[in-house]
Amino acid sequence: MGWVESLQKAIEYIEEHLLEQISIESIAKQANVSAFHFQRTFSILTDITVGEYIRRRRLSLAAQELYNTSSKIIDIALKYGYDTPEAFTKAFRRQHGLTPSQARNHSGKMKSYNRLVIQVSLKGADPMNYKIVERESFQVVGVKREFSCVNGENLIAIPKMWNDVHVDGTNDLLFKLNNGQIKGVVGVCVDKRDQGSQLMDYWIAAENDGDAPDGLLQLEIPASKWGVFEVHGPMPDAIQQAWKQIFSEWFPSSHYQHAGTPEMEVYSDGDPSSPDYYSEIWIPLM
């Protein structure tokens, strides 16, 4: 099954079980990837989390039911996963800008979020510069933090971590320790699916073949075939756009799949706000 077909199968599973309690693990299983990688890919392609998509779809259907039926508001609230009318009203107002009672009386406009359809992008206007690299395992040294992937919490917390390492001098230290093939400071996402949790480790590190200095930790990156993608432009927009292009254009048109092992972003020394800033995305392939 191809990349696009796998994602679409997962979305169809969400739609078929929209009124049930569904786990991210059961959704990701439909796409034959880990919960971590499914959530990451989904967020990259859609700019929202899986949980937010489910919430929007449920409230869109609830609005249609309020508008078109005479069902009690409390019954509709329970049907779409809300334990109390108050919780339903709060969520409904946040999405639609009006209360369920106002929607029932046709006294305002509502927002409808339709089911997603994943398609291959055929634009191809912006070429992607990449290479395939095979490497034996290697070591990075740095700092790590554990983050939850629930509701995209990791997407909020990781930028804060980067700010911390710039403020406390860790970023400068890592550049000095960098003595490996990868030139720059790396951000490494480590999926912890083997522990059956929705947690991930995020490392800010540098390739180094020596012992980790006091205060830093070591991580072994497994031997892999890597897709190495060039990124040119100011952060964070340039690298976010590159991720989206990789998953919406490159993967669907290639025969490769994500190997499920740690992936990396490589940041060079220089001004990250410059239009000439250079960075890389390293994705393990199979």
Phi and psi restraints in degrees (value plus and minus 20) as a CYANA .aco file:
   2 GLY   PHI     -94.3   -54.3
   2 GLY   PSI     150.4   190.4
   3 TRP   PHI     -79.6   -39.6
   3 TRP   PSI     -70.0   -30.0
   4 VAL   PHI     -84.5   -44.5
   4 VAL   PSI     -62.7   -22.7
   5 GLU   PHI     -82.7   -42.7
   5 GLU   PSI     -57.3   -17.3
   6 SER   PHI     -85.6   -45.6
   6 SER   PSI     -65.1   -25.1
   7 LEU   PHI     -84.3   -44.3
   7 LEU   PSI     -61.5   -21.5
   8 GLN   PHI     -85.2   -45.2
   8 GLN   PSI     -56.1   -16.1
   9 LYS   PHI     -82.6   -42.6
   9 LYS   PSI     -60.3   -20.3
  10 ALA   PHI     -85.2   -45.2
  10 ALA   PSI     -60.7   -20.7
  11 ILE   PHI     -85.5   -45.5
  11 ILE   PSI     -60.3   -20.3
  12 GLU   PHI     -83.7   -43.7
  12 GLU   PSI     -55.7   -15.7
  13 TYR   PHI     -83.4   -43.4
  13 TYR   PSI     -62.4   -22.4
  14 ILE   PHI     -77.7   -37.7
  14 ILE   PSI     -67.6   -27.6
  15 GLU   PHI     -84.5   -44.5
  15 GLU   PSI     -58.1   -18.1
  16 GLU   PHI     -90.0   -50.0
  16 GLU   PSI     -44.3    -4.3
  17 HIS   PHI    -138.4   -98.4
  17 HIS   PSI       7.3    47.3
  18 LEU   PHI     -82.9   -42.9
  18 LEU   PSI     -48.8    -8.8
  19 LEU   PHI    -114.9   -74.9
  19 LEU   PSI     -10.2    29.8
  20 GLU   PHI    -133.3   -93.3
  20 GLU   PSI     148.4   188.4
  21 GLN   PHI    -101.5   -61.5
  21 GLN   PSI      87.1   127.1
  22 ILE   PHI    -136.0   -96.0
  22 ILE   PSI     121.0   161.0
  23 SER   PHI    -115.4   -75.4
  23 SER   PSI     133.9   173.9
  24 ILE   PHI     -84.1   -44.1
  24 ILE   PSI     -49.3    -9.3
  25 GLU   PHI     -85.2   -45.2
  25 GLU   PSI     -62.2   -22.2
  26 SER   PHI     -89.1   -49.1
  26 SER   PSI     -52.8   -12.8
  27 ILE   PHI     -88.7   -48.7
  27 ILE   PSI     -67.8   -27.8
  28 ALA   PHI     -82.9   -42.9
  28 ALA   PSI     -51.6   -11.6
  29 LYS   PHI     -80.3   -40.3
  29 LYS   PSI     -52.1   -12.1
  30 GLN   PHI     -85.2   -45.2
  30 GLN   PSI     -49.8    -9.8
  31 ALA   PHI    -114.2   -74.2
  31 ALA   PSI     -20.2    19.8
  32 ASN   PHI      42.0    82.0
  32 ASN   PSI      16.8    56.8
  33 VAL   PHI    -154.4  -114.4
  33 VAL   PSI     150.6   190.6
  34 SER   PHI     -93.3   -53.3
  34 SER   PSI     141.3   181.3
  35 ALA   PHI     -79.0   -39.0
  35 ALA   PSI     -60.8   -20.8
  36 PHE   PHI     -80.1   -40.1
  36 PHE   PSI     -70.2   -30.2
  37 HIS   PHI     -91.4   -51.4
  37 HIS   PSI     -51.6   -11.6
  38 PHE   PHI     -86.2   -46.2
  38 PHE   PSI     -66.6   -26.6
  39 GLN   PHI     -81.2   -41.2
  39 GLN   PSI     -60.9   -20.9
  40 ARG   PHI     -84.7   -44.7
  40 ARG   PSI     -67.6   -27.6
  41 THR   PHI     -83.4   -43.4
  41 THR   PSI     -63.7   -23.7
  42 PHE   PHI     -79.5   -39.5
  42 PHE   PSI     -65.8   -25.8
  43 SER   PHI     -85.2   -45.2
  43 SER   PSI     -58.7   -18.7
  44 ILE   PHI     -82.2   -42.2
  44 ILE   PSI     -64.1   -24.1
  45 LEU   PHI     -97.2   -57.2
  45 LEU   PSI     -51.3   -11.3
  46 THR   PHI    -133.3   -93.3
  46 THR   PSI     -34.0     6.0
  47 ASP   PHI      48.0    88.0
  47 ASP   PSI      -5.8    34.2
  48 ILE   PHI    -156.0  -116.0
  48 ILE   PSI     142.7   182.7
  49 THR   PHI    -102.4   -62.4
  49 THR   PSI     144.8   184.8
  50 VAL   PHI     -80.4   -40.4
  50 VAL   PSI     -64.0   -24.0
  51 GLY   PHI     -80.5   -40.5
  51 GLY   PSI     -59.6   -19.6
  52 GLU   PHI     -87.2   -47.2
  52 GLU   PSI     -57.8   -17.8
  53 TYR   PHI     -81.8   -41.8
  53 TYR   PSI     -65.8   -25.8
  54 ILE   PHI     -82.5   -42.5
  54 ILE   PSI     -63.8   -23.8
  55 ARG   PHI     -81.3   -41.3
  55 ARG   PSI     -66.0   -26.0
  56 ARG   PHI     -82.5   -42.5
  56 ARG   PSI     -61.5   -21.5
  57 ARG   PHI     -86.7   -46.7
  57 ARG   PSI     -62.2   -22.2
  58 ARG   PHI     -82.4   -42.4
  58 ARG   PSI     -64.2   -24.2
  59 LEU   PHI     -91.0   -51.0
  59 LEU   PSI     -48.2    -8.2
  60 SER   PHI     -86.8   -46.8
  60 SER   PSI     -63.9   -23.9
  61 LEU   PHI     -88.5   -48.5
  61 LEU   PSI     -57.1   -17.1
  62 ALA   PHI     -82.3   -42.3
  62 ALA   PSI     -60.3   -20.3
  63 ALA   PHI     -82.5   -42.5
  63 ALA   PSI     -61.5   -21.5
  64 GLN   PHI     -82.9   -42.9
  64 GLN   PSI     -59.0   -19.0
  65 GLU   PHI     -89.4   -49.4
  65 GLU   PSI     -58.8   -18.8
  66 LEU   PHI     -82.2   -42.2
  66 LEU   PSI     -60.0   -20.0
  67 TYR   PHI     -92.9   -52.9
  67 TYR   PSI     -54.6   -14.6
  68 ASN   PHI    -128.9   -88.9
  68 ASN   PSI     -27.5    12.5
  69 THR   PHI    -149.2  -109.2
  69 THR   PSI     153.9   193.9
  70 SER   PHI    -127.2   -87.2
  70 SER   PSI      -4.0    36.0
  71 SER   PHI     -79.7   -39.7
  71 SER   PSI     125.5   165.5
  72 LYS   PHI     -84.6   -44.6
  72 LYS   PSI     125.2   165.2
  73 ILE   PHI     -80.5   -40.5
  73 ILE   PSI     -60.1   -20.1
  74 ILE   PHI     -82.2   -42.2
  74 ILE   PSI     -58.1   -18.1
  75 ASP   PHI     -88.0   -48.0
  75 ASP   PSI     -59.3   -19.3
  76 ILE   PHI     -87.7   -47.7
  76 ILE   PSI     -60.1   -20.1
  77 ALA   PHI     -78.7   -38.7
  77 ALA   PSI     -67.6   -27.6
  78 LEU   PHI     -85.0   -45.0
  78 LEU   PSI     -59.6   -19.6
  79 LYS   PHI     -80.4   -40.4
  79 LYS   PSI     -56.4   -16.4
  80 TYR   PHI    -121.0   -81.0
  80 TYR   PSI       0.4    40.4
  81 GLY   PHI      75.0   115.0
  81 GLY   PSI      -4.2    35.8
  82 TYR   PHI    -130.5   -90.5
  82 TYR   PSI     109.2   149.2
  83 ASP   PHI     -95.8   -55.8
  83 ASP   PSI     -46.2    -6.2
  84 THR   PHI    -154.6  -114.6
  84 THR   PSI     134.8   174.8
  85 PRO   PHI     -81.0   -41.0
  85 PRO   PSI     -52.2   -12.2
  86 GLU   PHI     -85.3   -45.3
  86 GLU   PSI     -65.3   -25.3
  87 ALA   PHI     -84.5   -44.5
  87 ALA   PSI     -59.7   -19.7
  88 PHE   PHI     -84.6   -44.6
  88 PHE   PSI     -64.6   -24.6
  89 THR   PHI     -82.4   -42.4
  89 THR   PSI     -62.0   -22.0
  90 LYS   PHI     -82.6   -42.6
  90 LYS   PSI     -67.1   -27.1
  91 ALA   PHI     -87.6   -47.6
  91 ALA   PSI     -60.2   -20.2
  92 PHE   PHI     -83.5   -43.5
  92 PHE   PSI     -63.5   -23.5
  93 ARG   PHI     -86.0   -46.0
  93 ARG   PSI     -58.3   -18.3
  94 ARG   PHI     -82.7   -42.7
  94 ARG   PSI     -56.8   -16.8
  95 GLN   PHI    -104.4   -64.4
  95 GLN   PSI     -64.3   -24.3
  96 HIS   PHI    -120.6   -80.6
  96 HIS   PSI     -36.7     3.3
  97 GLY   PHI      60.1   100.1
  97 GLY   PSI      -7.5    32.5
  98 LEU   PHI    -172.2  -132.2
  98 LEU   PSI     145.4   185.4
  99 THR   PHI    -104.2   -64.2
  99 THR   PSI     143.1   183.1
 100 PRO   PHI     -77.8   -37.8
 100 PRO   PSI     -56.4   -16.4
 101 SER   PHI     -84.8   -44.8
 101 SER   PSI     -59.7   -19.7
 102 GLN   PHI     -85.8   -45.8
 102 GLN   PSI     -58.2   -18.2
 103 ALA   PHI     -85.2   -45.2
 103 ALA   PSI     -59.8   -19.8
 104 ARG   PHI     -81.7   -41.7
 104 ARG   PSI     -54.0   -14.0
 105 ASN   PHI    -111.1   -71.1
 105 ASN   PSI     -12.7    27.3
 106 HIS   PHI      39.2    79.2
 106 HIS   PSI      18.3    58.3
 107 SER   PHI    -125.6   -85.6
 107 SER   PSI       4.9    44.9
 108 GLY   PHI    -195.6  -155.6
 108 GLY   PSI     150.3   190.3
 109 LYS   PHI    -110.9   -70.9
 109 LYS   PSI     125.6   165.6
 110 MET   PHI    -139.3   -99.3
 110 MET   PSI     137.2   177.2
 111 LYS   PHI    -120.1   -80.1
 111 LYS   PSI     110.7   150.7
 112 SER   PHI    -133.3   -93.3
 112 SER   PSI     101.3   141.3
 113 TYR   PHI    -121.1   -81.1
 113 TYR   PSI      92.0   132.0
 114 ASN   PHI    -100.3   -60.3
 114 ASN   PSI     142.4   182.4
 115 ARG   PHI     -84.2   -44.2
 115 ARG   PSI     123.8   163.8
 116 LEU   PHI     -96.5   -56.5
 116 LEU   PSI     125.5   165.5
 117 VAL   PHI    -147.7  -107.7
 117 VAL   PSI      97.7   137.7
 118 ILE   PHI    -103.6   -63.6
 118 ILE   PSI     107.5   147.5
 119 GLN   PHI    -150.3  -110.3
 119 GLN   PSI     131.6   171.6
 120 VAL   PHI     -94.4   -54.4
 120 VAL   PSI     112.3   152.3
 121 SER   PHI     -96.9   -56.9
 121 SER   PSI     110.6   150.6
 122 LEU   PHI    -127.7   -87.7
 122 LEU   PSI      -7.5    32.5
 123 LYS   PHI     -85.3   -45.3
 123 LYS   PSI     -80.3   -40.3
 124 GLY   PHI      41.2    81.2
 124 GLY   PSI      -1.2    38.8
 125 ALA   PHI     -93.1   -53.1
 125 ALA   PSI     -52.2   -12.2
 126 ASP   PHI    -124.7   -84.7
 126 ASP   PSI      89.7   129.7
 127 PRO   PHI     -86.9   -46.9
 127 PRO   PSI     130.8   170.8
 128 MET   PHI    -129.4   -89.4
 128 MET   PSI     105.2   145.2
 129 ASN   PHI    -113.9   -73.9
 129 ASN   PSI      97.6   137.6
 130 TYR   PHI    -168.3  -128.3
 130 TYR   PSI     146.3   186.3
 131 LYS   PHI    -163.0  -123.0
 131 LYS   PSI     137.8   177.8
 132 ILE   PHI    -122.1   -82.1
 132 ILE   PSI     104.7   144.7
 133 VAL   PHI    -145.3  -105.3
 133 VAL   PSI     112.0   152.0
 134 GLU   PHI    -127.8   -87.8
 134 GLU   PSI     107.6   147.6
 135 ARG   PHI    -155.0  -115.0
 135 ARG   PSI     125.1   165.1
 136 GLU   PHI     -90.7   -50.7
 136 GLU   PSI     152.9   192.9
 137 SER   PHI     -82.3   -42.3
 137 SER   PSI     130.6   170.6
 138 PHE   PHI    -166.6  -126.6
 138 PHE   PSI     147.8   187.8
 139 GLN   PHI    -130.9   -90.9
 139 GLN   PSI     121.6   161.6
 140 VAL   PHI    -142.0  -102.0
 140 VAL   PSI     132.0   172.0
 141 VAL   PHI    -142.9  -102.9
 141 VAL   PSI     124.0   164.0
 142 GLY   PHI     152.1   192.1
 142 GLY   PSI    -171.3  -131.3
 143 VAL   PHI    -139.3   -99.3
 143 VAL   PSI     132.6   172.6
 144 LYS   PHI    -157.5  -117.5
 144 LYS   PSI     133.8   173.8
 145 ARG   PHI    -157.3  -117.3
 145 ARG   PSI     129.7   169.7
 146 GLU   PHI    -116.4   -76.4
 146 GLU   PSI     113.1   153.1
 147 PHE   PHI    -148.9  -108.9
 147 PHE   PSI     130.7   170.7
 148 SER   PHI    -104.5   -64.5
 148 SER   PSI     122.3   162.3
 149 CYS   PHI    -114.3   -74.3
 149 CYS   PSI     -21.1    18.9
 150 VAL   PHI     -87.9   -47.9
 150 VAL   PSI     109.5   149.5
 151 ASN   PHI      35.4    75.4
 151 ASN   PSI       9.9    49.9
 152 GLY   PHI      48.3    88.3
 152 GLY   PSI       4.7    44.7
 153 GLU   PHI     -79.6   -39.6
 153 GLU   PSI     -55.3   -15.3
 154 ASN   PHI     -83.6   -43.6
 154 ASN   PSI     -51.8   -11.8
 155 LEU   PHI     -88.7   -48.7
 155 LEU   PSI     -45.6    -5.6
 156 ILE   PHI    -105.8   -65.8
 156 ILE   PSI     -59.6   -19.6
 157 ALA   PHI     -98.0   -58.0
 157 ALA   PSI     -52.1   -12.1
 158 ILE   PHI     -84.3   -44.3
 158 ILE   PSI     -64.3   -24.3
 159 PRO   PHI     -78.6   -38.6
 159 PRO   PSI     -54.0   -14.0
 160 LYS   PHI     -85.5   -45.5
 160 LYS   PSI     -57.5   -17.5
 161 MET   PHI     -83.5   -43.5
 161 MET   PSI     -62.3   -22.3
 162 TRP   PHI     -81.7   -41.7
 162 TRP   PSI     -60.8   -20.8
 163 ASN   PHI     -81.6   -41.6
 163 ASN   PSI     -60.2   -20.2
 164 ASP   PHI     -82.9   -42.9
 164 ASP   PSI     -63.1   -23.1
 165 VAL   PHI     -92.1   -52.1
 165 VAL   PSI     -44.9    -4.9
 166 HIS   PHI     -93.1   -53.1
 166 HIS   PSI     -59.7   -19.7
 167 VAL   PHI     -90.1   -50.1
 167 VAL   PSI     -61.7   -21.7
 168 ASP   PHI    -108.9   -68.9
 168 ASP   PSI     -18.7    21.3
 169 GLY   PHI      70.2   110.2
 169 GLY   PSI     -22.4    17.6
 170 THR   PHI     -82.5   -42.5
 170 THR   PSI     -58.5   -18.5
 171 ASN   PHI     -79.7   -39.7
 171 ASN   PSI     -64.4   -24.4
 172 ASP   PHI     -84.7   -44.7
 172 ASP   PSI     -60.2   -20.2
 173 LEU   PHI     -81.5   -41.5
 173 LEU   PSI     -61.4   -21.4
 174 LEU   PHI     -85.0   -45.0
 174 LEU   PSI     -57.2   -17.2
 175 PHE   PHI     -82.6   -42.6
 175 PHE   PSI     -57.1   -17.1
 176 LYS   PHI     -89.8   -49.8
 176 LYS   PSI     -52.4   -12.4
 177 LEU   PHI    -101.9   -61.9
 177 LEU   PSI     -33.4     6.6
 178 ASN   PHI     -87.1   -47.1
 178 ASN   PSI      88.2   128.2
 179 ASN   PHI    -152.9  -112.9
 179 ASN   PSI      -0.7    39.3
 180 GLY   PHI    -122.5   -82.5
 180 GLY   PSI    -189.1  -149.1
 181 GLN   PHI     -88.9   -48.9
 181 GLN   PSI     -54.0   -14.0
 182 ILE   PHI    -103.5   -63.5
 182 ILE   PSI      95.6   135.6
 183 LYS   PHI    -115.0   -75.0
 183 LYS   PSI      89.6   129.6
 184 GLY   PHI     118.5   158.5
 184 GLY   PSI    -199.7  -159.7
 185 VAL   PHI    -115.7   -75.7
 185 VAL   PSI     116.7   156.7
 186 VAL   PHI    -132.1   -92.1
 186 VAL   PSI     125.2   165.2
 187 GLY   PHI    -126.0   -86.0
 187 GLY   PSI     103.7   143.7
 188 VAL   PHI    -138.7   -98.7
 188 VAL   PSI     104.7   144.7
 189 CYS   PHI    -116.7   -76.7
 189 CYS   PSI     102.8   142.8
 190 VAL   PHI    -137.2   -97.2
 190 VAL   PSI      93.9   133.9
 191 ASP   PHI     -93.4   -53.4
 191 ASP   PSI     112.9   152.9
 192 LYS   PHI    -128.8   -88.8
 192 LYS   PSI      15.7    55.7
 193 ARG   PHI     -83.1   -43.1
 193 ARG   PSI     -46.6    -6.6
 194 ASP   PHI     -85.3   -45.3
 194 ASP   PSI     -35.0     5.0
 195 GLN   PHI    -116.5   -76.5
 195 GLN   PSI     -17.0    23.0
 196 GLY   PHI      45.2    85.2
 196 GLY   PSI      13.8    53.8
 197 SER   PHI    -148.5  -108.5
 197 SER   PSI     147.4   187.4
 198 GLN   PHI    -119.1   -79.1
 198 GLN   PSI      27.1    67.1
 199 LEU   PHI    -136.8   -96.8
 199 LEU   PSI     135.6   175.6
 200 MET   PHI    -160.5  -120.5
 200 MET   PSI     134.1   174.1
 201 ASP   PHI    -121.1   -81.1
 201 ASP   PSI     116.9   156.9
 202 TYR   PHI    -139.5   -99.5
 202 TYR   PSI     107.5   147.5
 203 TRP   PHI    -130.7   -90.7
 203 TRP   PSI     120.1   160.1
 204 ILE   PHI    -135.1   -95.1
 204 ILE   PSI      96.6   136.6
 205 ALA   PHI    -173.3  -133.3
 205 ALA   PSI    -196.6  -156.6
 206 ALA   PHI    -164.8  -124.8
 206 ALA   PSI     126.1   166.1
 207 GLU   PHI     -87.9   -47.9
 207 GLU   PSI     108.4   148.4
 208 ASN   PHI    -173.9  -133.9
 208 ASN   PSI     113.5   153.5
 209 ASP   PHI    -119.2   -79.2
 209 ASP   PSI      -6.0    34.0
 210 GLY   PHI    -129.3   -89.3
 210 GLY   PSI    -189.9  -149.9
 211 ASP   PHI     -95.5   -55.5
 211 ASP   PSI     126.3   166.3
 212 ALA   PHI     -91.3   -51.3
 212 ALA   PSI     109.2   149.2
 213 PRO   PHI     -82.0   -42.0
 213 PRO   PSI     143.1   183.1
 214 ASP   PHI     -74.5   -34.5
 214 ASP   PSI     115.1   155.1
 215 GLY   PHI      72.8   112.8
 215 GLY   PSI     -29.6    10.4
 216 LEU   PHI    -135.8   -95.8
 216 LEU   PSI     138.5   178.5
 217 LEU   PHI    -137.0   -97.0
 217 LEU   PSI     144.3   184.3
 218 GLN   PHI    -131.0   -91.0
 218 GLN   PSI     123.1   163.1
 219 LEU   PHI    -155.6  -115.6
 219 LEU   PSI     110.6   150.6
 220 GLU   PHI    -114.2   -74.2
 220 GLU   PSI     103.2   143.2
 221 ILE   PHI    -109.0   -69.0
 221 ILE   PSI     103.0   143.0
 222 PRO   PHI     -88.4   -48.4
 222 PRO   PSI     136.3   176.3
 223 ALA   PHI     -77.1   -37.1
 223 ALA   PSI     114.8   154.8
 224 SER   PHI    -173.6  -133.6
 224 SER   PSI     141.0   181.0
 225 LYS   PHI    -115.7   -75.7
 225 LYS   PSI     105.6   145.6
 226 TRP   PHI    -134.3   -94.3
 226 TRP   PSI     119.7   159.7
 227 GLY   PHI    -114.9   -74.9
 227 GLY   PSI      98.1   138.1
 228 VAL   PHI    -129.4   -89.4
 228 VAL   PSI      94.2   134.2
 229 PHE   PHI    -128.6   -88.6
 229 PHE   PSI     109.3   149.3
 230 GLU   PHI     -96.6   -56.6
 230 GLU   PSI     122.2   162.2
 231 VAL   PHI    -150.5  -110.5
 231 VAL   PSI     106.4   146.4
 232 HIS   PHI    -142.5  -102.5
 232 HIS   PSI     105.7   145.7
 233 GLY   PHI     114.5   154.5
 233 GLY   PSI     151.7   191.7
 234 PRO   PHI     -89.0   -49.0
 234 PRO   PSI     127.8   167.8
 235 MET   PHI    -107.7   -67.7
 235 MET   PSI     131.6   171.6
 236 PRO   PHI    -112.4   -72.4
 236 PRO   PSI     -22.0    18.0
 237 ASP   PHI     -80.3   -40.3
 237 ASP   PSI     -62.7   -22.7
 238 ALA   PHI     -82.7   -42.7
 238 ALA   PSI     -64.0   -24.0
 239 ILE   PHI     -95.3   -55.3
 239 ILE   PSI     -51.8   -11.8
 240 GLN   PHI     -85.4   -45.4
 240 GLN   PSI     -60.7   -20.7
 241 GLN   PHI     -86.2   -46.2
 241 GLN   PSI     -57.2   -17.2
 242 ALA   PHI     -84.9   -44.9
 242 ALA   PSI     -63.2   -23.2
 243 TRP   PHI     -78.2   -38.2
 243 TRP   PSI     -65.0   -25.0
 244 LYS   PHI     -83.7   -43.7
 244 LYS   PSI     -59.6   -19.6
 245 GLN   PHI     -87.7   -47.7
 245 GLN   PSI     -57.8   -17.8
 246 ILE   PHI     -81.1   -41.1
 246 ILE   PSI     -66.3   -26.3
 247 PHE   PHI    -101.6   -61.6
 247 PHE   PSI     -47.1    -7.1
 248 SER   PHI    -113.2   -73.2
 248 SER   PSI     -41.6    -1.6
 249 GLU   PHI    -141.4  -101.4
 249 GLU   PSI     -70.6   -30.6
 250 TRP   PHI     -93.3   -53.3
 250 TRP   PSI     -72.1   -32.1
 251 PHE   PHI     -79.1   -39.1
 251 PHE   PSI     -67.4   -27.4
 252 PRO   PHI     -81.4   -41.4
 252 PRO   PSI     -45.4    -5.4
 253 SER   PHI    -122.2   -82.2
 253 SER   PSI     -15.6    24.4
 254 SER   PHI    -133.3   -93.3
 254 SER   PSI     150.7   190.7
 255 HIS   PHI    -115.4   -75.4
 255 HIS   PSI     -15.0    25.0
 256 TYR   PHI    -108.1   -68.1
 256 TYR   PSI     136.1   176.1
 257 GLN   PHI    -148.5  -108.5
 257 GLN   PSI     137.4   177.4
 258 HIS   PHI     -87.1   -47.1
 258 HIS   PSI     111.5   151.5
 259 ALA   PHI     -97.6   -57.6
 259 ALA   PSI     -33.7     6.3
 260 GLY   PHI      66.7   106.7
 260 GLY   PSI     -22.0    18.0
 261 THR   PHI    -111.5   -71.5
 261 THR   PSI     155.3   195.3
 262 PRO   PHI     -74.8   -34.8
 262 PRO   PSI     118.6   158.6
 263 GLU   PHI    -130.8   -90.8
 263 GLU   PSI     140.6   180.6
 264 MET   PHI    -158.3  -118.3
 264 MET   PSI     129.0   169.0
 265 GLU   PHI    -133.9   -93.9
 265 GLU   PSI     115.6   155.6
 266 VAL   PHI    -134.8   -94.8
 266 VAL   PSI     105.0   145.0
 267 TYR   PHI    -133.6   -93.6
 267 TYR   PSI     104.0   144.0
 268 SER   PHI    -101.3   -61.3
 268 SER   PSI     146.9   186.9
 269 ASP   PHI     -93.3   -53.3
 269 ASP   PSI     121.9   161.9
 270 GLY   PHI     120.4   160.4
 270 GLY   PSI    -194.5  -154.5
 271 ASP   PHI    -107.3   -67.3
 271 ASP   PSI      88.4   128.4
 272 PRO   PHI     -87.0   -47.0
 272 PRO   PSI     -30.7     9.3
 273 SER   PHI    -111.5   -71.5
 273 SER   PSI     -23.6    16.4
 274 SER   PHI     -96.3   -56.3
 274 SER   PSI     124.0   164.0
 275 PRO   PHI     -86.8   -46.8
 275 PRO   PSI     -35.0     5.0
 276 ASP   PHI    -118.6   -78.6
 276 ASP   PSI     -14.3    25.7
 277 TYR   PHI     -83.9   -43.9
 277 TYR   PSI     120.4   160.4
 278 TYR   PHI    -135.8   -95.8
 278 TYR   PSI     113.4   153.4
 279 SER   PHI    -164.8  -124.8
 279 SER   PSI     153.6   193.6
 280 GLU   PHI    -160.0  -120.0
 280 GLU   PSI     134.0   174.0
 281 ILE   PHI    -136.8   -96.8
 281 ILE   PSI     105.1   145.1
 282 TRP   PHI    -130.8   -90.8
 282 TRP   PSI      97.5   137.5
 283 ILE   PHI    -139.4   -99.4
 283 ILE   PSI     104.8   144.8
 284 PRO   PHI     -91.5   -51.5
 284 PRO   PSI     114.2   154.2
 285 LEU   PHI    -140.5  -100.5
 285 LEU   PSI     136.0   176.0
